[in-house]
Amino acid sequence: MEVAAVRGVLASVLGMIKGGATHIAVATDHVIESFRNDLWPGYKTSEGVEPDLLAQFPLLEAVLTAAGVVVWPMVEFEADDALAAGAAAAAQDERVERVIICTPDKDLGQSVRGSRVVQLNRRTRITLDEAGVVQKFGVSPASIPDYLALVGDAADGYPGLKGWGAKSSAAVLAKFGHLESIPADCREWRVNASNASTLADTLCRERDRALLFRTLATLRTDIPLFSDVERLRWQGPTPAFAELRARLDAATTEGRRPRAGRL
């Protein structure tokens, strides 16, 4: 079977540990569909996901667990919910110096807090603190769900509101913060937004839809994942890891045999 994705995630996680991470957990979409599919029929599903990729999820979870890494396999919720909930819980512990959320997903920007909870894109090596989120999106982390509700999120399968682009959404939300605070009369906005009258009409007409999209974009932080952050401390691989590593080393990926020891 294809194991390239498993190798990639394992190498990334071990790289974080080598880089100094002391406590670590990985969230997976054990089931792609979540409670959000009941709220919006167009929300993302497993349809279209390559079978070779889907087939690797059970092996990935087994390999990470054997490597001594805590795994949060999500069924009712999504992996992003687990990341948000885990970050929020860890940040409340005074012993934690810094929480790093490793994902490029823009919806995790809502979880960033000052420079204590940050978001790292490991591909670009760019870390966003709260000021970085504002610089990138034009709004504070607290307004990210409202921002996504207006502009939409193609990856998650909801379109946002017609005409509301990144610049206009950022300009309005930078001043008013949340959807409920945006005045119905655009003359009260006093922001630099093109076609403000049309945007205001659209928002008034589709406010309920916008609020639904915000619900889709809002990550859940009320998921109980651990009682003590020490449960996330990495203490080395379990005895089962050697066998699974040997299986990965022996696997052929895309018709090529990998060099021994390269995960």
RODO-277990 format. One line per 2 residues: for each residue z, x, y of C-alpha. Coordinates in nm, 4 decimals, always signed. Each point is the difference from the previous one (the first is absolute). Last residue first. Example, Ala and Ser with C-alpha at 12.3 -4.5 7.8 and 13.67 -1.06 7.14 Angstrom:
BEGIN
+0.7140 +1.3670 -0.1060 ~ +0.0660 -0.1370 -0.3440
END
This chain:
BEGIN
+0.6870 +1.1029 +0.7964 ~ -0.1386 +0.3508 -0.0601
+0.1822 +0.1680 -0.2877 ~ -0.3069 +0.0675 -0.2065
-0.3264 -0.0239 +0.1891 ~ -0.1524 -0.3449 -0.0089
-0.2592 -0.0976 -0.2642 ~ -0.2929 -0.1786 +0.1602
-0.1623 -0.3281 -0.1045 ~ +0.1431 -0.1946 +0.2909
+0.3524 +0.0972 -0.1028 ~ +0.0748 +0.1415 -0.3435
+0.3617 -0.0244 -0.1025 ~ +0.1764 +0.2963 -0.1596
+0.1966 +0.0931 +0.3120 ~ +0.1018 -0.3636 +0.0481
+0.1181 -0.0258 -0.3595 ~ +0.1920 +0.3270 +0.0335
+0.1666 -0.1357 +0.3135 ~ +0.1040 -0.3100 -0.1936
+0.1588 +0.2117 -0.2730 ~ +0.1838 +0.2256 +0.2456
+0.1228 -0.2968 +0.2063 ~ +0.2012 -0.1618 -0.2785
+0.2812 +0.2562 +0.0362 ~ +0.0701 -0.1392 +0.3499
-0.1263 +0.1726 +0.3106 ~ +0.2223 +0.1407 +0.2744
+0.2959 -0.1336 +0.1921 ~ -0.1794 -0.1968 +0.2731
+0.2494 -0.1951 +0.2081 ~ -0.0979 -0.3674 +0.0259
+0.3209 -0.1315 -0.1550 ~ +0.1790 +0.1963 +0.2698
-0.1214 -0.2633 +0.2455 ~ +0.2585 -0.2381 -0.1401
-0.0435 -0.3663 -0.0939 ~ -0.3720 +0.0184 -0.0696
-0.3040 -0.2271 +0.0224 ~ +0.1280 -0.3330 +0.1317
-0.3003 -0.1568 +0.1806 ~ +0.0934 -0.1313 +0.3467
-0.2388 +0.2263 +0.1919 ~ -0.3096 -0.2145 -0.0381
-0.3075 +0.1186 +0.1846 ~ -0.1480 -0.2209 +0.2702
-0.3801 -0.0006 -0.0153 ~ -0.0297 -0.3196 -0.2039
+0.2536 -0.1718 +0.2243 ~ -0.1994 +0.1189 +0.2995
-0.3110 -0.1542 -0.1527 ~ +0.1833 -0.3306 -0.0269
+0.1089 +0.0230 +0.3643 ~ -0.3617 +0.0629 +0.0995
-0.1114 -0.3036 -0.1980 ~ +0.2579 -0.2158 +0.1730
-0.1168 +0.1320 +0.3375 ~ -0.3630 -0.0842 -0.0688
-0.0863 -0.2246 +0.2945 ~ +0.2412 +0.1614 +0.2429
-0.1071 +0.3478 -0.1109 ~ -0.3676 -0.0844 +0.0308
+0.0451 -0.1500 +0.3461 ~ +0.1947 +0.3075 +0.1136
-0.2690 +0.2327 -0.1317 ~ -0.2717 -0.1984 +0.1738
+0.1872 +0.0155 +0.3307 ~ +0.0719 +0.3706 -0.0421
-0.3684 +0.0858 -0.0402 ~ +0.0799 +0.3719 +0.0269
+0.3653 +0.1024 +0.0090 ~ +0.1593 +0.2228 +0.2648
+0.3335 -0.1731 +0.0466 ~ +0.1286 -0.2556 +0.2504
+0.0978 -0.2427 -0.2751 ~ +0.1010 -0.2935 +0.2200
-0.3598 -0.0869 +0.0804 ~ -0.0532 -0.0198 -0.3776
+0.1816 -0.3323 -0.0088 ~ +0.1436 -0.0529 -0.3493
+0.2558 +0.2713 +0.0684 ~ +0.0503 +0.2609 -0.2758
+0.3680 -0.0013 -0.0994 ~ -0.0477 -0.1812 -0.3288
-0.2530 +0.2580 -0.1165 ~ +0.2363 +0.2929 +0.0428
+0.0469 +0.3007 +0.2264 ~ -0.1030 -0.1483 +0.3352
-0.1206 +0.3051 +0.1929 ~ -0.1190 +0.2331 -0.2750
-0.1050 -0.3145 -0.1849 ~ -0.2632 -0.0899 +0.2601
-0.1516 +0.3464 +0.0367 ~ +0.0177 +0.0778 -0.3720
-0.1747 -0.3232 -0.0945 ~ -0.2707 +0.0543 +0.2622
-0.0645 +0.3557 -0.1141 ~ +0.0073 -0.0628 -0.3768
-0.2238 -0.3045 +0.0114 ~ +0.0836 -0.3664 +0.0361
-0.3382 -0.1683 +0.0216 ~ +0.0457 -0.2136 -0.3091
+0.3578 -0.0022 -0.1258 ~ +0.1188 +0.2089 -0.2940
-0.2234 +0.0323 -0.3070 ~ +0.2332 +0.0045 -0.3012
-0.0868 +0.1885 -0.3176 ~ +0.2550 +0.2780 -0.0407
-0.2505 +0.2822 +0.0525 ~ -0.1771 -0.1994 +0.2715
+0.3158 -0.0184 +0.2107 ~ -0.0176 -0.2335 +0.2974
-0.0142 +0.0759 +0.3727 ~ +0.2400 -0.2768 +0.1081
+0.2371 -0.0128 -0.2962 ~ -0.0167 +0.3794 -0.0249
+0.1361 +0.0306 +0.3548 ~ +0.2740 -0.2556 -0.0630
+0.1057 +0.1911 -0.3143 ~ -0.0110 +0.3304 +0.1985
+0.2147 -0.1337 +0.2852 ~ +0.3334 +0.1453 -0.1173
-0.1671 +0.3393 -0.0495 ~ -0.0851 +0.0131 +0.3735
-0.3502 -0.0739 +0.1238 ~ -0.3023 +0.2029 +0.1127
-0.1089 +0.0621 -0.3576 ~ -0.0181 +0.3794 -0.0215
+0.2155 +0.0988 +0.2994 ~ +0.2602 -0.2647 -0.0738
+0.0162 +0.1083 -0.3628 ~ +0.0336 +0.3630 +0.1075
+0.2872 -0.0829 +0.2344 ~ +0.1807 -0.1636 -0.2912
-0.0585 +0.2992 -0.2275 ~ -0.3367 +0.0554 -0.1615
-0.0638 +0.2993 -0.2234 ~ -0.3550 +0.1295 -0.0415
-0.0728 +0.2178 -0.3032 ~ -0.3496 -0.1563 -0.0150
+0.0187 -0.0632 -0.3737 ~ +0.3793 -0.0224 -0.0123
+0.0129 -0.2808 +0.2543 ~ +0.3670 +0.0048 +0.0928
+0.1960 -0.2870 +0.1530 ~ +0.3343 +0.0601 +0.1691
+0.3533 -0.1366 -0.0238 ~ +0.2447 +0.2135 +0.2012
-0.2403 +0.0941 +0.2816 ~ +0.0346 -0.3363 +0.1696
-0.0224 -0.2702 -0.2659 ~ -0.3207 -0.0457 -0.1986
-0.0003 -0.3050 -0.2265 ~ -0.2631 -0.1923 +0.1986
-0.2412 +0.2906 -0.0472 ~ +0.0022 -0.0912 -0.3674
-0.2724 -0.2568 +0.0780 ~ -0.2377 +0.2843 +0.0854
-0.0257 +0.1228 -0.3575 ~ -0.0343 +0.3820 +0.0055
+0.2927 +0.0437 -0.2394 ~ +0.2932 +0.2386 -0.0412
+0.3048 -0.1620 +0.1582 ~ +0.2303 +0.2826 +0.1099
+0.3671 -0.0768 +0.0534 ~ +0.2054 +0.2611 +0.1840
+0.3475 +0.1501 -0.0100 ~ +0.1541 -0.2412 -0.2490
+0.3773 +0.0408 -0.0260 ~ +0.0563 -0.2742 +0.2592
-0.1513 -0.2590 -0.2347 ~ -0.1686 -0.2822 +0.1927
-0.3324 +0.1843 -0.0067 ~ -0.0022 -0.0182 -0.3795
+0.0119 -0.3805 +0.0012 ~ -0.2791 -0.0362 +0.2559
-0.2187 +0.2540 -0.1770 ~ +0.0483 -0.1696 -0.3362
-0.0808 -0.3426 +0.1411 ~ -0.3145 +0.1231 +0.1750
-0.1189 +0.1966 -0.3030 ~ +0.0775 -0.2943 -0.2279
-0.1945 -0.2381 +0.2218 ~ -0.2934 +0.2432 +0.0009
+0.0051 -0.0005 -0.3811 ~ -0.0491 -0.3738 +0.0072
+0.2342 -0.2862 -0.0891 ~ +0.0143 -0.2317 -0.3008
-0.0971 +0.2806 -0.2403 ~ +0.0967 +0.3380 +0.1445
+0.0646 +0.3095 -0.2111 ~ +0.2629 +0.2076 +0.1840
+0.0041 +0.3445 -0.1598 ~ +0.2768 +0.2591 +0.0307
-0.1326 +0.3483 -0.0769 ~ +0.1378 +0.1994 -0.2919
-0.3372 +0.1253 -0.1224 ~ +0.0297 -0.2418 -0.2913
+0.0208 -0.2865 +0.2517 ~ -0.3062 +0.1357 +0.1798
-0.1969 +0.0262 -0.3240 ~ +0.0941 -0.3496 -0.1190
-0.0862 -0.1610 +0.3338 ~ -0.3325 +0.1818 +0.0097
-0.0774 -0.0966 -0.3599 ~ +0.0607 -0.3678 +0.0766
-0.2151 +0.0230 +0.3174 ~ -0.2920 +0.1871 -0.1590
-0.1825 -0.3047 -0.1358 ~ -0.0407 -0.1403 +0.3507
-0.1950 +0.3105 +0.1027 ~ -0.2381 -0.0008 -0.2964
-0.0491 -0.3755 +0.0508 ~ -0.1308 +0.0656 +0.3537
+0.1535 -0.2427 +0.2474 ~ -0.2496 -0.2700 +0.0898
+0.2313 -0.2867 -0.0760 ~ +0.3583 +0.1249 -0.0067
+0.0819 -0.2333 +0.2867 ~ +0.0056 +0.0239 +0.3793
+0.0837 -0.3078 +0.2056 ~ -0.2811 -0.2511 +0.0427
+0.2003 -0.2951 -0.1279 ~ +0.2799 +0.0540 +0.2559
+0.3614 -0.1001 -0.0641 ~ -0.0029 -0.0037 -0.3814
-0.1710 +0.3400 -0.0028 ~ +0.2838 +0.1288 +0.2189
+0.2477 -0.0445 -0.2865 ~ -0.1669 +0.2946 -0.1716
-0.3223 +0.0967 -0.1822 ~ -0.0541 +0.3653 -0.0883
+0.2497 +0.0008 -0.2879 ~ +0.1777 +0.3300 -0.0598
-0.0821 +0.0721 +0.3640 ~ +0.1906 +0.3255 -0.0004
+0.2901 +0.1393 +0.2025 ~ +0.0937 +0.3661 -0.0346
+0.3490 +0.1328 +0.0660 ~ +0.1346 +0.3289 +0.1344
+0.3221 +0.1725 +0.0955 ~ +0.0112 +0.3762 +0.0606
-0.3353 +0.0497 +0.1725 ~ -0.0382 +0.3725 +0.0719
-0.3686 +0.0833 -0.0170 ~ +0.0171 +0.0558 -0.3758
+0.1224 -0.3587 -0.0297 ~ -0.2861 -0.1215 +0.2164
-0.2482 +0.2004 -0.2064 ~ +0.1419 -0.1489 -0.3187
-0.0761 -0.3433 +0.1421 ~ -0.3543 +0.0930 +0.1003
-0.0738 +0.1664 -0.3342 ~ +0.1280 -0.3076 -0.1829
-0.2111 -0.2293 +0.2163 ~ -0.3154 +0.2019 -0.0619
+0.0534 +0.0470 -0.3717 ~ +0.0571 -0.3714 -0.0465
-0.3132 -0.0773 +0.2024 ~ -0.2083 +0.2411 -0.2100
+0.1196 -0.1455 -0.3308 ~ -0.3101 -0.1744 -0.1387
+0.0439 -0.0981 -0.3642
END
